[in-house]
Structures are given as C-alpha cells and as structure tokens.
Amino acid sequence: MRMNAVTLKQLRALDAVARGGSLTAAGESLNLTTPAIHTQIRGLEDAIGMKLIQRAADGAGSELTEAGKALRESALRIEDNLSQAEATLSAIARGQVGRITLGVVSTGKYFAPRLVKMLQDAHPEIEVALRVGNRSAIIEGIERGSFDIAVMGRPPRHPPVVAQPIGQHPHALVAPPDHPLVAKADDVERLFGETFISREEGSGTRILMSRWLDRVGDGRLYDTLEMDSNETIKQAVMAGLGIAFLSLHTVTDELETGRLALIPAPGLPLMRHWFLVRRESERPRELALRVWDQIVEMNGAFLPHPIPD
C-alpha cells in the first residue's frame, strides 16, 4: 500500500460515491464529471492495492466494498479533524487560545447551555462549541473524534472511553397532578394498568424504565407508547395519554409549575449519574483537559434541582 499517495480529493470522491450511490451522483455533489470521479477512485484503488467500489447488489449504481467502507470511516475522521482544526484556527484568529467541541446527549439539553455559560465565564479565552444529539449520535461522534469531550449517562462499552462521574441524575415516574397514582402509588395492579409513554428501544431512559418495571412488577406485562422526544412525552402525559418514566432533569419546570407531579412509587427516584467521557485511545488536547478539569471541579453545580417527592 502507498498511503502517502492518497489525497483528500480521492477520499472525498469515495465518500461521495457512498452517499450518492453512483459515480454520476458523486460527480454532481462535487461538481465534477463522472470520468473525473472514476479517475479519483481508480487512483485511490491503485494506491491502496484493493478494490474499493463495486456494482450495487440491485444492479443499479455503485456501493463500497468492505475495504472501501473501512477506508471511508478513516476519511470521515480526517474530515472531522480538519473541521476541528479550522474552527480552532478561527478561534485563535479572533483572539482566543482555541476551541473545543462538547457533545451532550439530548436529555442533557436542559442544562447544557448553563454549563457552557459557566465554562465561558471561567475560561473566556476558550470557545466552547455545543453539539446535542441522541445517544447513538454522541457515541458515533466520540468514536470519530467529532467531540473533544462529551456528557452522557451510561458510558458506552465501545469505543473504550475514560469516564468521570460529574453529578447525580435522578429518574422517576411523572403524571398529571390530578392522577390517582400521585396520591396512591402502592397499587401495583393499577400501576401496571397504565400506559407508559417512553423513548425508543435502546435509549438509556427506556432501559432504566424496563429494568425498574421488571423488578417492581416481577415480570408483569405493561403497555408502552413510544415517542421520539422528551418534549413530546411531557406533552402527552399532560394531555392524559399515560404516565412516563423520565429523567427529572427534563421536567424541573413542569414540576415547579404544577403541570406535572411525581408518582411516589417504590424505589423512586432512581438515582444514576451523569458522566464526562472522552475516547481512551486518543491523547486529549491541552485545552480539552482544561475544560474537563473545570467541569469536574463544578461538582454538578450546573445541574437542575428537581422538586423532591
């Protein structure tokens, strides 16, 4: 292999083929002719010594081989690193010492802006860029190097990460304030007769809910209604469609204003932790370590304080 012969143009052509599904579509996205894309791919295959694209399984267009997919993953990391470098250089040009990117899972969006403000006050010389996404997107960003550090609940098993707990993360059942279970939650049969409005399978909150219900109900079946965001779930609960097991950091305002109430069920609130994570295999930048240490020193001061039951 002649990796020193690989160019950014070639890697971008490979990515464009993957995204567009054909050499023609790749050319259109890059404002190049189809023969020019073919030349870039051919040069890349010659340098790597392996076939990188093949005819799609349905016979229409092109798709990446396994080698092509592996190379594209590296190309995406290169693009992320270049984007980070561009942002850092822009920050330096504005008189700052640099820029770090902080990834936060969507449940954390209720406190992330406050965290960023506290970081800016503590380190005005560092620009902090906030990126919010679901758990899968944040894990992908950690793996690709899109984030310097990230805030999430349960740390992932892959990629391997360095994880530091930074504050408690309570979860509990919420319902409209006039719901019968708000006053009497020891009726297990009534509890399991409710519809549980929840996030999608695989989400951290859904996993916690399932484990708690299995433990409390000793394997009883229950009905669920999936919704794609905490905001939609809260509105559904207030509308009377069911009850929900949620992070209390997502419902602080609703609890304070009386639009929602806690169901004082056994073992709740269930306490977990927020974690600060970074990829284990990469040496963190000095700026990222400074921000990391600052967040740890805050000891969760940026977190909401939901009303206790």
C-alpha positions as CSV (number, residue, x, y, z in Angstrom):
1,M,0.0,0.0,0.0
2,R,1.1,3.5,-0.8
3,M,-0.8,5.5,1.8
4,N,1.4,8.6,1.2
5,A,-0.1,8.7,-2.3
6,V,-3.6,9.0,-1.0
7,T,-5.2,12.5,-1.5
8,L,-8.1,14.3,0.1
9,K,-9.7,14.6,-3.3
10,Q,-9.7,10.8,-3.7
11,L,-11.1,10.3,-0.2
12,R,-13.8,12.8,-0.8
13,A,-14.7,11.1,-4.1
14,L,-15.0,7.8,-2.2
15,D,-17.3,9.4,0.4
16,A,-19.4,11.0,-2.3
17,V,-19.9,7.6,-4.0
18,A,-21.1,6.1,-0.7
19,R,-23.5,9.0,-0.1
20,G,-24.8,9.2,-3.7
21,G,-24.8,5.5,-4.6
22,S,-23.2,6.1,-8.0
23,L,-20.3,7.7,-9.8
24,T,-22.7,10.1,-11.5
25,A,-24.3,11.3,-8.3
26,A,-20.9,11.6,-6.7
27,G,-19.8,13.9,-9.5
28,E,-22.9,16.0,-9.2
29,S,-22.3,16.5,-5.5
30,L,-18.7,17.5,-6.0
31,N,-19.3,19.5,-9.2
32,L,-17.1,17.0,-11.2
33,T,-17.7,14.9,-14.2
34,T,-18.3,11.2,-13.9
35,P,-15.0,10.4,-15.6
36,A,-13.2,12.6,-13.1
37,I,-14.7,10.7,-10.2
38,H,-13.7,7.4,-11.9
39,T,-10.2,8.7,-12.2
40,Q,-10.1,9.7,-8.5
41,I,-11.4,6.3,-7.4
42,R,-9.0,4.4,-9.7
43,G,-6.1,6.3,-8.4
44,L,-7.2,5.5,-4.8
45,E,-7.5,1.8,-5.6
46,D,-4.1,1.8,-7.2
47,A,-2.6,3.4,-4.1
48,I,-4.4,1.0,-1.7
49,G,-4.0,-2.0,-3.8
50,M,-7.6,-3.1,-3.2
51,K,-11.0,-2.8,-4.9
52,L,-13.0,-0.1,-3.1
53,I,-16.3,0.1,-5.1
54,Q,-18.4,-2.5,-6.8
55,R,-21.7,-2.6,-8.6
56,A,-24.6,-2.4,-6.2
57,A,-26.5,-5.5,-5.2
58,D,-29.6,-4.4,-7.1
59,G,-27.5,-3.8,-10.2
60,A,-28.1,0.0,-10.2
61,G,-25.3,2.3,-9.3
62,S,-22.2,1.6,-7.1
63,E,-21.5,0.7,-3.5
64,L,-18.4,0.4,-1.4
65,T,-16.7,-2.9,-0.7
66,E,-15.7,-3.8,2.8
67,A,-12.3,-2.3,2.2
68,G,-14.0,0.8,0.8
69,K,-16.2,1.1,3.9
70,A,-13.2,0.8,6.2
71,L,-11.3,3.5,4.3
72,R,-14.3,5.8,4.3
73,E,-14.5,5.6,8.1
74,S,-10.9,6.8,8.3
75,A,-11.7,9.5,5.7
76,L,-14.7,10.7,7.9
77,R,-12.4,11.0,10.9
78,I,-9.9,13.0,8.8
79,E,-12.7,15.4,7.8
80,D,-13.8,15.8,11.4
81,N,-10.2,16.6,12.5
82,L,-9.9,19.1,9.7
83,S,-13.1,20.7,10.7
84,Q,-12.0,20.9,14.3
85,A,-8.7,22.4,13.1
86,E,-10.4,25.0,11.1
87,A,-12.7,26.0,14.0
88,T,-9.7,26.2,16.3
89,L,-7.7,28.4,13.9
90,S,-10.7,30.7,13.5
91,A,-11.0,31.0,17.3
92,I,-7.3,31.8,17.5
93,A,-7.7,34.5,14.8
94,R,-10.5,36.0,17.0
95,G,-8.0,36.4,19.8
96,Q,-8.9,33.2,21.7
97,V,-6.5,30.4,22.6
98,G,-8.6,27.8,20.8
99,R,-11.9,25.9,20.6
100,I,-13.2,22.7,22.0
101,T,-16.3,20.8,21.0
102,L,-18.6,19.5,23.7
103,G,-21.1,16.7,22.8
104,V,-24.2,16.3,25.0
105,V,-27.0,13.7,24.8
106,S,-30.4,15.1,24.1
107,T,-31.6,14.7,27.7
108,G,-28.8,17.0,28.8
109,K,-30.0,19.9,26.7
110,Y,-31.9,21.2,29.7
111,F,-28.7,22.1,31.5
112,A,-26.1,22.1,28.7
113,P,-26.5,25.9,27.9
114,R,-25.9,26.7,31.5
115,L,-22.8,24.5,31.6
116,V,-21.4,26.3,28.5
117,K,-22.1,29.7,30.1
118,M,-20.3,28.7,33.2
119,L,-17.3,27.4,31.2
120,Q,-17.2,30.7,29.2
121,D,-17.2,32.7,32.4
122,A,-14.4,30.5,33.8
123,H,-12.4,30.4,30.6
124,P,-13.3,33.3,28.3
125,E,-10.2,32.6,26.3
126,I,-11.6,29.2,25.2
127,E,-14.5,28.9,22.7
128,V,-16.8,26.0,23.7
129,A,-19.0,24.7,20.8
130,L,-22.0,22.7,21.9
131,R,-23.4,19.8,19.9
132,V,-26.6,18.0,21.1
133,G,-27.7,14.6,19.8
134,N,-29.2,11.3,20.8
135,R,-27.1,8.7,22.5
136,S,-26.2,6.9,19.2
137,A,-25.1,10.2,17.6
138,I,-23.0,11.1,20.6
139,I,-21.3,7.7,20.7
140,E,-20.6,7.9,17.0
141,G,-19.1,11.4,17.5
142,I,-16.9,10.1,20.2
143,E,-15.7,7.2,18.0
144,R,-15.0,9.5,15.1
145,G,-13.3,12.2,17.1
146,S,-16.0,14.8,16.4
147,F,-16.1,15.8,20.1
148,D,-13.2,16.6,22.4
149,I,-15.3,15.6,25.4
150,A,-19.0,14.6,25.9
151,V,-21.6,14.4,28.6
152,M,-23.9,11.4,28.8
153,G,-25.5,8.9,31.1
154,R,-24.2,5.3,30.9
155,P,-20.8,5.4,29.3
156,P,-20.5,3.2,26.1
157,R,-18.6,-0.1,26.0
158,H,-17.4,0.8,22.5
159,P,-15.4,2.8,21.8
160,P,-13.4,2.4,25.1
161,V,-13.6,5.7,27.0
162,V,-12.3,7.5,30.0
163,A,-15.3,8.3,32.2
164,Q,-15.7,10.6,35.2
165,P,-19.0,11.0,37.1
166,I,-19.9,14.7,37.4
167,G,-23.3,14.7,39.1
168,Q,-26.4,12.7,40.1
169,H,-29.1,12.0,37.6
170,P,-32.5,11.2,39.1
171,H,-35.3,9.3,37.2
172,A,-38.9,8.9,38.3
173,L,-42.5,8.5,37.2
174,V,-44.5,11.6,36.3
175,A,-48.2,12.1,35.7
176,P,-50.7,14.9,35.6
177,P,-51.2,16.4,39.1
178,D,-54.7,15.0,39.5
179,H,-53.8,11.4,38.5
180,P,-54.9,8.9,41.2
181,L,-51.4,7.4,41.4
182,V,-49.9,10.7,42.6
183,A,-51.7,10.2,45.9
184,K,-51.6,6.4,46.0
185,A,-48.7,4.6,44.2
186,D,-48.7,1.3,46.2
187,D,-51.4,-0.2,44.0
188,V,-49.2,-2.3,41.7
189,E,-52.1,-3.6,39.7
190,R,-53.3,-0.1,39.0
191,L,-49.7,1.0,38.1
192,F,-49.3,-1.8,35.6
193,G,-52.7,-1.0,34.1
194,E,-51.3,2.3,32.9
195,T,-49.8,3.1,29.5
196,F,-46.1,4.0,29.9
197,I,-45.1,6.7,27.4
198,S,-41.4,6.2,26.6
199,R,-38.5,6.9,24.3
200,E,-37.4,4.4,21.7
201,E,-35.9,0.9,22.4
202,G,-32.2,1.2,23.2
203,S,-32.4,4.7,24.8
204,G,-30.8,5.0,28.3
205,T,-34.1,6.1,29.9
206,R,-36.1,3.2,28.3
207,I,-33.5,0.7,29.6
208,L,-33.8,2.1,33.1
209,M,-37.6,2.1,32.9
210,S,-37.7,-1.5,31.7
211,R,-35.4,-2.7,34.5
212,W,-37.3,-0.9,37.2
213,L,-40.7,-2.2,36.0
214,D,-39.4,-5.7,35.7
215,R,-38.2,-5.5,39.3
216,V,-41.3,-3.9,40.8
217,G,-43.8,-5.9,38.8
218,D,-42.0,-9.2,39.0
219,G,-42.3,-9.7,35.2
220,R,-45.8,-8.3,34.7
221,L,-46.6,-7.1,31.2
222,Y,-47.4,-3.5,30.5
223,D,-48.3,-1.3,27.6
224,T,-45.9,1.3,26.1
225,L,-46.4,4.1,23.7
226,E,-43.2,5.2,22.0
227,M,-42.4,8.9,21.3
228,D,-39.3,10.4,19.8
229,S,-38.5,13.2,22.2
230,N,-38.8,14.1,25.9
231,E,-40.8,17.2,25.0
232,T,-43.4,15.2,23.1
233,I,-43.6,12.7,26.0
234,K,-44.2,15.5,28.5
235,Q,-47.0,17.0,26.4
236,A,-48.5,13.5,26.0
237,V,-48.5,13.0,29.8
238,M,-50.1,16.4,30.4
239,A,-52.7,15.5,27.8
240,G,-53.6,12.4,29.7
241,L,-52.3,9.7,27.3
242,G,-50.4,7.9,30.0
243,I,-47.6,8.2,32.6
244,A,-43.9,8.4,31.9
245,F,-40.6,7.4,33.4
246,L,-38.2,10.3,32.8
247,S,-35.1,12.0,33.8
248,L,-36.2,14.6,36.4
249,H,-33.7,17.0,34.8
250,T,-36.1,17.1,31.9
251,V,-39.2,18.0,33.9
252,T,-37.9,20.5,36.5
253,D,-40.0,23.4,35.1
254,E,-43.2,21.3,34.8
255,L,-42.8,20.1,38.4
256,E,-42.2,23.6,39.8
257,T,-45.2,25.0,38.0
258,G,-47.5,22.1,38.9
259,R,-48.1,20.9,35.3
260,L,-46.7,17.5,36.2
261,A,-46.3,15.7,39.5
262,L,-44.2,12.8,40.8
263,I,-45.7,9.4,41.4
264,P,-44.1,8.3,44.7
265,A,-43.6,4.7,43.6
266,P,-41.3,2.2,45.4
267,G,-37.6,2.7,44.8
268,L,-38.0,6.1,43.1
269,P,-36.4,8.4,42.3
270,L,-33.9,6.0,40.7
271,M,-30.5,7.7,41.0
272,R,-27.9,7.4,38.3
273,H,-25.1,9.7,37.3
274,W,-24.0,12.0,34.5
275,F,-20.6,11.2,33.1
276,L,-17.9,13.2,31.4
277,V,-16.3,11.0,28.7
278,R,-13.5,11.1,26.2
279,R,-12.1,8.4,23.9
280,E,-9.5,6.3,25.6
281,S,-7.3,5.7,22.6
282,E,-6.7,9.4,21.7
283,R,-4.4,11.8,23.6
284,P,-6.6,14.7,24.6
285,R,-5.6,18.2,23.7
286,E,-4.4,20.5,26.5
287,L,-7.5,22.8,26.0
288,A,-9.8,19.8,26.3
289,L,-8.2,18.7,29.6
290,R,-8.5,22.2,31.0
291,V,-12.3,22.2,30.2
292,W,-12.5,18.6,31.5
293,D,-11.0,19.6,34.9
294,Q,-13.2,22.7,35.1
295,I,-16.4,20.6,34.6
296,V,-15.2,18.1,37.3
297,E,-14.5,21.0,39.7
298,M,-18.0,22.3,39.2
299,N,-19.3,19.2,41.1
300,G,-22.7,19.3,39.3
301,A,-23.4,23.0,40.0
302,F,-24.8,23.3,36.5
303,L,-27.5,20.6,37.0
304,P,-31.2,21.4,37.8
305,H,-32.5,20.6,41.2
306,P,-35.9,19.0,40.7
307,I,-38.5,19.1,43.5
308,P,-38.1,16.0,45.8
309,D,-41.1,13.7,46.3
